[in-house]
């Protein structure tokens, strides 16, 4: 009996915490957008220089590793599709299979997972260690809203850079697939790419980009809100960083599935 | 002391952490031009009182008025206007570690004024000179010693020429010479810049040196607010314990003691 009430208590507490976390994240989202739109009128402007700096850290710095991963994923998809479709003598379908799966699914997914690991964790660690060392308090008493100064630039930068990285990842992945599979299909890489362009619709790319926008919101809000709620010193910062990455990746994958389900019905 | 309106007025402030009451209806008033020291041992509630004075925590009940504004009720814009007129130097300095010392000091000017780059640079370097850190503007906070961090934090706190300056534990973790220098600096700021200063500390020596008036906090209650002399000669036992560094005599409640030892789970706080 005691263990049952204990269990119920734990479930109840976890539910409340999850709800509070979601509420906190939603509030951060609304406040950040509010500062971005009307902050300059209230003496709390979101500085373009801060956004650019975040865009560099989140986007430009991630470009080499994102390209490398996307290239490898492209080659891997090429290998799998050539092998699998050859069994039915349907090699001609490799191009369309790669094009659709990369633009709709893998480009956005792999970029988001990478950015969650790189920048989601960095956001949580930076804001978390700032809370622990009273830097967030200092900002507040100086009259700088921490959400405006720390959260809004990161959110905006993420909303711009994640879709941008996704487009690059799409292109590089298709290039990787082209380089691997064109000899197997007896076409030149150029012909492969031309055929991909002919077969890809704006809807395919749009699907990937829409996902990237949602992932951007998830990664930045989870990173920022776990960062702000850090307590308990260095250990707390470590825990928050881990939590931010794990939560982001879980939410990204689940959201991706839900998204794909509704769009492809 | 003047008859002018008080800069800080706290009325029946209560603060709780979970089920534990930290402040039991504290009344607290600071007048312009005064150096007020809030003194008390660890766990006396002085840090909590400071957090309420800074508006970092909202009062559970009671009011906190800063410069005549009730900061529990104030709009964001009103609170921002008040915050531009106060400066705070935190215990650990709380300099932004991603910026150089000079940028840290210049930050309030950059955020709240339209001054051009050169003026901001000159004004922030002037304040660094005031705290004897001239020429250190290009170092990063991680390259400074403990005393230098406190002085840099002080420079940032006074860069907007605040009416009201808060200083949390100026001498914590510093050697006696450096902490004496900081005390001198606090006195000079009051005399030269006519600031009203609230210092939170548990260092007796420094408290007696800089204070006009001292508020002694103990376990969430204000024991006494008076001049240095009267505090020194107060006949309150707890104040004398604090002044003479006598350990507290805690009476052990046998039942509570047993309960604490045997309880499976404490009530979440």
Interface residues (C-beta under 8 A of the other chain):
Chain A: X42 X43 X44 X130 X133 X134 X135 X137 X138 X139 X140 X141 X142 X143 X144
Chain B: X54 X55 X56 X76 X77 X80 X83 X84 X86 X88 X90 X91 X92 X94 X95 X96 X97 X107 X108 X111 X112 X156
